[in-house]
């Protein structure tokens, strides 16, 4: 059996993860796109569709 240790995340990375989680929670139909530059998140796009 293996032991799982919690990840240590710096405050800036934690904020990015919170923003991504909020984008995912707040969308029903659509897509969340994460844009990276040199391995850093620089933009989060949320494209939402409204289905009738």
PDB file of N, CA, C and O in Angstrom:
ATOM      1  N   UNK A   1       0.836  -1.174   0.000  1.00  0.00           N
ATOM      2  CA  UNK A   1       0.000   0.000   0.000  1.00  0.00           C
ATOM      3  C   UNK A   1       0.888   1.245   0.000  1.00  0.00           C
ATOM      4  O   UNK A   1       1.878   1.302   0.729  1.00  0.00           O
ATOM      5  N   UNK A   2       0.536   2.240  -0.813  1.00  0.00           N
ATOM      6  CA  UNK A   2       1.350   3.447  -0.892  1.00  0.00           C
ATOM      7  C   UNK A   2       0.748   4.572  -0.063  1.00  0.00           C
ATOM      8  O   UNK A   2      -0.457   4.606   0.189  1.00  0.00           O
ATOM      9  N   UNK A   3       1.599   5.477   0.348  1.00  0.00           N
ATOM     10  CA  UNK A   3       1.176   6.625   1.138  1.00  0.00           C
ATOM     11  C   UNK A   3       1.078   7.826   0.213  1.00  0.00           C
ATOM     12  O   UNK A   3       1.995   8.098  -0.562  1.00  0.00           O
ATOM     13  N   UNK A   4      -0.032   8.540   0.296  1.00  0.00           N
ATOM     14  CA  UNK A   4      -0.233   9.734  -0.525  1.00  0.00           C
ATOM     15  C   UNK A   4       0.075  10.948   0.329  1.00  0.00           C
ATOM     16  O   UNK A   4      -0.512  11.136   1.395  1.00  0.00           O
ATOM     17  N   UNK A   5       1.000  11.773  -0.145  1.00  0.00           N
ATOM     18  CA  UNK A   5       1.334  13.000   0.570  1.00  0.00           C
ATOM     19  C   UNK A   5       0.646  14.173  -0.121  1.00  0.00           C
ATOM     20  O   UNK A   5       0.560  14.203  -1.349  1.00  0.00           O
ATOM     21  N   UNK A   6       0.159  15.133   0.650  1.00  0.00           N
ATOM     22  CA  UNK A   6      -0.515  16.281   0.027  1.00  0.00           C
ATOM     23  C   UNK A   6       0.459  17.122  -0.786  1.00  0.00           C
ATOM     24  O   UNK A   6       1.634  17.244  -0.440  1.00  0.00           O
ATOM     25  N   UNK A   7      -0.044  17.700  -1.871  1.00  0.00           N
ATOM     26  CA  UNK A   7       0.779  18.582  -2.695  1.00  0.00           C
ATOM     27  C   UNK A   7       0.981  19.907  -1.986  1.00  0.00           C
ATOM     28  O   UNK A   7       0.074  20.417  -1.329  1.00  0.00           O
ATOM     29  N   UNK A   8       2.166  20.456  -2.122  1.00  0.00           N
ATOM     30  CA  UNK A   8       2.424  21.791  -1.581  1.00  0.00           C
ATOM     31  C   UNK A   8       2.332  22.773  -2.736  1.00  0.00           C
ATOM     32  O   UNK A   8       3.093  22.692  -3.699  1.00  0.00           O
ATOM     33  N   UNK A   9       1.403  23.688  -2.628  1.00  0.00           N
ATOM     34  CA  UNK A   9       1.140  24.631  -3.714  1.00  0.00           C
ATOM     35  C   UNK A   9       1.360  26.038  -3.187  1.00  0.00           C
ATOM     36  O   UNK A   9       0.840  26.403  -2.133  1.00  0.00           O
ATOM     37  N   UNK A  10       2.142  26.837  -3.931  1.00  0.00           N
ATOM     38  CA  UNK A  10       2.351  28.215  -3.485  1.00  0.00           C
ATOM     39  C   UNK A  10       1.078  29.026  -3.704  1.00  0.00           C
ATOM     40  O   UNK A  10       0.220  28.618  -4.487  1.00  0.00           O
ATOM     41  N   UNK A  11       0.940  30.159  -3.035  1.00  0.00           N
ATOM     42  CA  UNK A  11      -0.309  30.939  -3.093  1.00  0.00           C
ATOM     43  C   UNK A  11      -0.721  31.348  -4.503  1.00  0.00           C
ATOM     44  O   UNK A  11      -1.913  31.376  -4.810  1.00  0.00           O
ATOM     45  N   UNK A  12       0.238  31.665  -5.362  1.00  0.00           N
ATOM     46  CA  UNK A  12      -0.096  32.073  -6.734  1.00  0.00           C
ATOM     47  C   UNK A  12      -0.688  30.898  -7.511  1.00  0.00           C
ATOM     48  O   UNK A  12      -1.677  31.059  -8.225  1.00  0.00           O
ATOM     49  N   UNK A  13      -0.085  29.725  -7.372  1.00  0.00           N
ATOM     50  CA  UNK A  13      -0.609  28.531  -8.037  1.00  0.00           C
ATOM     51  C   UNK A  13      -1.982  28.167  -7.487  1.00  0.00           C
ATOM     52  O   UNK A  13      -2.859  27.735  -8.235  1.00  0.00           O
ATOM     53  N   UNK A  14      -2.168  28.339  -6.188  1.00  0.00           N
ATOM     54  CA  UNK A  14      -3.459  28.039  -5.566  1.00  0.00           C
ATOM     55  C   UNK A  14      -4.546  28.941  -6.145  1.00  0.00           C
ATOM     56  O   UNK A  14      -5.657  28.480  -6.403  1.00  0.00           O
ATOM     57  N   UNK A  15      -4.238  30.217  -6.352  1.00  0.00           N
ATOM     58  CA  UNK A  15      -5.203  31.155  -6.932  1.00  0.00           C
ATOM     59  C   UNK A  15      -5.589  30.723  -8.349  1.00  0.00           C
ATOM     60  O   UNK A  15      -6.763  30.782  -8.714  1.00  0.00           O
ATOM     61  N   UNK A  16      -4.611  30.289  -9.148  1.00  0.00           N
ATOM     62  CA  UNK A  16      -4.881  29.820 -10.512  1.00  0.00           C
ATOM     63  C   UNK A  16      -5.792  28.598 -10.462  1.00  0.00           C
ATOM     64  O   UNK A  16      -6.749  28.509 -11.231  1.00  0.00           O
ATOM     65  N   UNK A  17      -5.504  27.656  -9.564  1.00  0.00           N
ATOM     66  CA  UNK A  17      -6.339  26.466  -9.439  1.00  0.00           C
ATOM     67  C   UNK A  17      -7.760  26.816  -9.003  1.00  0.00           C
ATOM     68  O   UNK A  17      -8.721  26.210  -9.476  1.00  0.00           O
ATOM     69  N   UNK A  18      -7.896  27.787  -8.106  1.00  0.00           N
ATOM     70  CA  UNK A  18      -9.221  28.237  -7.673  1.00  0.00           C
ATOM     71  C   UNK A  18      -9.997  28.862  -8.834  1.00  0.00           C
ATOM     72  O   UNK A  18     -11.196  28.623  -8.977  1.00  0.00           O
ATOM     73  N   UNK A  19      -9.319  29.662  -9.664  1.00  0.00           N
ATOM     74  CA  UNK A  19      -9.979  30.280 -10.816  1.00  0.00           C
ATOM     75  C   UNK A  19     -10.444  29.226 -11.820  1.00  0.00           C
ATOM     76  O   UNK A  19     -11.535  29.336 -12.378  1.00  0.00           O
ATOM     77  N   UNK A  20      -9.618  28.209 -12.048  1.00  0.00           N
ATOM     78  CA  UNK A  20      -9.998  27.132 -12.966  1.00  0.00           C
ATOM     79  C   UNK A  20     -11.183  26.357 -12.401  1.00  0.00           C
ATOM     80  O   UNK A  20     -12.127  26.049 -13.128  1.00  0.00           O
ATOM     81  N   UNK A  21     -11.141  26.044 -11.116  1.00  0.00           N
ATOM     82  CA  UNK A  21     -12.247  25.318 -10.476  1.00  0.00           C
ATOM     83  C   UNK A  21     -13.539  26.118 -10.552  1.00  0.00           C
ATOM     84  O   UNK A  21     -14.600  25.550 -10.813  1.00  0.00           O
ATOM     85  N   UNK A  22     -13.469  27.418 -10.331  1.00  0.00           N
ATOM     86  CA  UNK A  22     -14.670  28.264 -10.409  1.00  0.00           C
ATOM     87  C   UNK A  22     -15.215  28.302 -11.828  1.00  0.00           C
ATOM     88  O   UNK A  22     -16.431  28.266 -12.019  1.00  0.00           O
ATOM     89  N   UNK A  23     -14.350  28.374 -12.820  1.00  0.00           N
ATOM     90  CA  UNK A  23     -14.794  28.363 -14.215  1.00  0.00           C
ATOM     91  C   UNK A  23     -15.508  27.051 -14.528  1.00  0.00           C
ATOM     92  O   UNK A  23     -16.512  27.046 -15.240  1.00  0.00           O
ATOM     93  N   UNK A  24     -15.002  25.950 -14.006  1.00  0.00           N
ATOM     94  CA  UNK A  24     -15.637  24.647 -14.238  1.00  0.00           C
ATOM     95  C   UNK A  24     -16.969  24.518 -13.501  1.00  0.00           C
ATOM     96  O   UNK A  24     -17.929  23.963 -14.036  1.00  0.00           O
ATOM     97  N   UNK A  25     -17.023  25.036 -12.267  1.00  0.00           N
ATOM     98  CA  UNK A  25     -18.264  24.959 -11.490  1.00  0.00           C
ATOM     99  C   UNK A  25     -19.381  25.804 -12.095  1.00  0.00           C
ATOM    100  O   UNK A  25     -20.554  25.441 -12.000  1.00  0.00           O
ATOM    101  N   UNK A  26     -19.030  26.913 -12.707  1.00  0.00           N
ATOM    102  CA  UNK A  26     -20.040  27.882 -13.136  1.00  0.00           C
ATOM    103  C   UNK A  26     -20.517  27.668 -14.567  1.00  0.00           C
ATOM    104  O   UNK A  26     -21.245  28.511 -15.092  1.00  0.00           O
ATOM    105  N   UNK A  27     -20.138  26.579 -15.212  1.00  0.00           N
ATOM    106  CA  UNK A  27     -20.529  26.359 -16.597  1.00  0.00           C
ATOM    107  C   UNK A  27     -21.304  25.046 -16.695  1.00  0.00           C
ATOM    108  O   UNK A  27     -20.933  24.048 -16.078  1.00  0.00           O
ATOM    109  N   UNK A  28     -22.401  25.060 -17.491  1.00  0.00           N
ATOM    110  CA  UNK A  28     -23.173  23.843 -17.694  1.00  0.00           C
ATOM    111  C   UNK A  28     -22.859  23.201 -19.035  1.00  0.00           C
ATOM    112  O   UNK A  28     -22.633  21.994 -19.111  1.00  0.00           O
ATOM    113  N   UNK A  29     -22.845  24.003 -20.092  1.00  0.00           N
ATOM    114  CA  UNK A  29     -22.541  23.524 -21.434  1.00  0.00           C
ATOM    115  C   UNK A  29     -21.483  24.445 -22.027  1.00  0.00           C
ATOM    116  O   UNK A  29     -21.658  25.664 -22.034  1.00  0.00           O
ATOM    117  N   UNK A  30     -20.407  23.889 -22.514  1.00  0.00           N
ATOM    118  CA  UNK A  30     -19.382  24.714 -23.134  1.00  0.00           C
ATOM    119  C   UNK A  30     -18.000  24.147 -22.885  1.00  0.00           C
ATOM    120  O   UNK A  30     -17.820  22.934 -22.776  1.00  0.00           O
ATOM    121  N   UNK A  31     -17.021  25.043 -22.795  1.00  0.00           N
ATOM    122  CA  UNK A  31     -15.638  24.612 -22.648  1.00  0.00           C
ATOM    123  C   UNK A  31     -14.865  25.616 -21.800  1.00  0.00           C
ATOM    124  O   UNK A  31     -15.164  26.810 -21.786  1.00  0.00           O
ATOM    125  N   UNK A  32     -13.866  25.099 -21.098  1.00  0.00           N
ATOM    126  CA  UNK A  32     -12.915  25.939 -20.372  1.00  0.00           C
ATOM    127  C   UNK A  32     -11.557  25.672 -20.995  1.00  0.00           C
ATOM    128  O   UNK A  32     -11.098  24.530 -21.042  1.00  0.00           O
ATOM    129  N   UNK A  33     -10.918  26.732 -21.475  1.00  0.00           N
ATOM    130  CA  UNK A  33      -9.626  26.603 -22.143  1.00  0.00           C
ATOM    131  C   UNK A  33      -8.568  27.308 -21.301  1.00  0.00           C
ATOM    132  O   UNK A  33      -8.756  28.452 -20.885  1.00  0.00           O
ATOM    133  N   UNK A  34      -7.461  26.622 -21.054  1.00  0.00           N
ATOM    134  CA  UNK A  34      -6.371  27.167 -20.259  1.00  0.00           C
ATOM    135  C   UNK A  34      -5.199  27.439 -21.200  1.00  0.00           C
ATOM    136  O   UNK A  34      -4.686  26.519 -21.837  1.00  0.00           O
ATOM    137  N   UNK A  35      -4.779  28.695 -21.286  1.00  0.00           N
ATOM    138  CA  UNK A  35      -3.702  29.114 -22.179  1.00  0.00           C
ATOM    139  C   UNK A  35      -2.410  29.216 -21.366  1.00  0.00           C
ATOM    140  O   UNK A  35      -2.370  29.870 -20.323  1.00  0.00           O
ATOM    141  N   UNK A  36      -1.355  28.561 -21.858  1.00  0.00           N
ATOM    142  CA  UNK A  36      -0.058  28.571 -21.190  1.00  0.00           C
ATOM    143  C   UNK A  36       0.981  29.292 -22.035  1.00  0.00           C
ATOM    144  O   UNK A  36       0.903  29.301 -23.264  1.00  0.00           O
ATOM    145  N   UNK A  37       1.941  29.887 -21.372  1.00  0.00           N
ATOM    146  CA  UNK A  37       3.100  30.479 -22.041  1.00  0.00           C
ATOM    147  C   UNK A  37       4.308  30.145 -21.180  1.00  0.00           C
ATOM    148  O   UNK A  37       4.375  30.537 -20.014  1.00  0.00           O
ATOM    149  N   UNK A  38       5.256  29.427 -21.751  1.00  0.00           N
ATOM    150  CA  UNK A  38       6.446  28.975 -21.006  1.00  0.00           C
ATOM    151  C   UNK A  38       6.065  28.218 -19.734  1.00  0.00           C
ATOM    152  O   UNK A  38       6.705  28.386 -18.696  1.00  0.00           O
ATOM    153  N   UNK A  39       5.031  27.390 -19.813  1.00  0.00           N
ATOM    154  CA  UNK A  39       4.627  26.568 -18.676  1.00  0.00           C
ATOM    155  C   UNK A  39       3.832  27.293 -17.615  1.00  0.00           C
ATOM    156  O   UNK A  39       3.519  26.707 -16.579  1.00  0.00           O
ATOM    157  N   UNK A  40       3.494  28.559 -17.844  1.00  0.00           N
ATOM    158  CA  UNK A  40       2.717  29.347 -16.888  1.00  0.00           C
ATOM    159  C   UNK A  40       1.326  29.620 -17.448  1.00  0.00           C
ATOM    160  O   UNK A  40       1.181  29.903 -18.637  1.00  0.00           O
ATOM    161  N   UNK A  41       0.310  29.537 -16.606  1.00  0.00           N
ATOM    162  CA  UNK A  41      -1.040  29.881 -17.035  1.00  0.00           C
ATOM    163  C   UNK A  41      -1.100  31.394 -17.211  1.00  0.00           C
ATOM    164  O   UNK A  41      -0.812  32.148 -16.281  1.00  0.00           O
ATOM    165  N   UNK A  42      -1.480  31.836 -18.420  1.00  0.00           N
ATOM    166  CA  UNK A  42      -1.579  33.270 -18.683  1.00  0.00           C
ATOM    167  C   UNK A  42      -3.013  33.700 -18.968  1.00  0.00           C
ATOM    168  O   UNK A  42      -3.330  34.889 -18.930  1.00  0.00           O
ATOM    169  N   UNK A  43      -3.878  32.733 -19.253  1.00  0.00           N
ATOM    170  CA  UNK A  43      -5.252  33.091 -19.598  1.00  0.00           C
ATOM    171  C   UNK A  43      -6.162  31.891 -19.390  1.00  0.00           C
ATOM    172  O   UNK A  43      -5.782  30.753 -19.667  1.00  0.00           O
ATOM    173  N   UNK A  44      -7.370  32.158 -18.898  1.00  0.00           N
ATOM    174  CA  UNK A  44      -8.400  31.131 -18.761  1.00  0.00           C
ATOM    175  C   UNK A  44      -9.626  31.640 -19.503  1.00  0.00           C
ATOM    176  O   UNK A  44     -10.158  32.705 -19.186  1.00  0.00           O
ATOM    177  N   UNK A  45     -10.070  30.871 -20.493  1.00  0.00           N
ATOM    178  CA  UNK A  45     -11.242  31.271 -21.278  1.00  0.00           C
ATOM    179  C   UNK A  45     -12.394  30.326 -20.972  1.00  0.00           C
ATOM    180  O   UNK A  45     -12.214  29.110 -20.901  1.00  0.00           O
ATOM    181  N   UNK A  46     -13.573  30.897 -20.793  1.00  0.00           N
ATOM    182  CA  UNK A  46     -14.778  30.107 -20.579  1.00  0.00           C
ATOM    183  C   UNK A  46     -15.732  30.402 -21.725  1.00  0.00           C
ATOM    184  O   UNK A  46     -16.165  31.541 -21.900  1.00  0.00           O
ATOM    185  N   UNK A  47     -16.060  29.379 -22.506  1.00  0.00           N
ATOM    186  CA  UNK A  47     -16.985  29.532 -23.626  1.00  0.00           C
ATOM    187  C   UNK A  47     -18.258  28.786 -23.260  1.00  0.00           C
ATOM    188  O   UNK A  47     -18.269  27.557 -23.189  1.00  0.00           O
ATOM    189  N   UNK A  48     -19.310  29.523 -23.032  1.00  0.00           N
ATOM    190  CA  UNK A  48     -20.559  28.912 -22.570  1.00  0.00           C
ATOM    191  C   UNK A  48     -21.599  28.895 -23.656  1.00  0.00           C
ATOM    192  O   UNK A  48     -21.761  29.862 -24.401  1.00  0.00           O
ATOM    193  N   UNK A  49     -22.300  27.789 -23.741  1.00  0.00           N
ATOM    194  CA  UNK A  49     -23.380  27.646 -24.683  1.00  0.00           C
ATOM    195  C   UNK A  49     -24.687  27.649 -23.915  1.00  0.00           C
ATOM    196  O   UNK A  49     -24.769  27.108 -22.812  1.00  0.00           O
ATOM    197  N   UNK A  50     -25.702  28.254 -24.495  1.00  0.00           N
ATOM    198  CA  UNK A  50     -27.020  28.256 -23.889  1.00  0.00           C
ATOM    199  C   UNK A  50     -27.914  27.365 -24.738  1.00  0.00           C
ATOM    200  O   UNK A  50     -28.170  27.658 -25.906  1.00  0.00           O
ATOM    201  N   UNK A  51     -28.382  26.287 -24.150  1.00  0.00           N
ATOM    202  CA  UNK A  51     -29.219  25.341 -24.887  1.00  0.00           C
ATOM    203  C   UNK A  51     -30.671  25.574 -24.519  1.00  0.00           C
ATOM    204  O   UNK A  51     -31.025  25.669 -23.344  1.00  0.00           O
ATOM    205  N   UNK A  52     -31.505  25.665 -25.545  1.00  0.00           N
ATOM    206  CA  UNK A  52     -32.929  25.905 -25.335  1.00  0.00           C
ATOM    207  C   UNK A  52     -33.721  24.631 -25.485  1.00  0.00           C
ATOM    208  O   UNK A  52     -34.944  24.643 -25.341  1.00  0.00           O
TER     209      UNK A  52
END
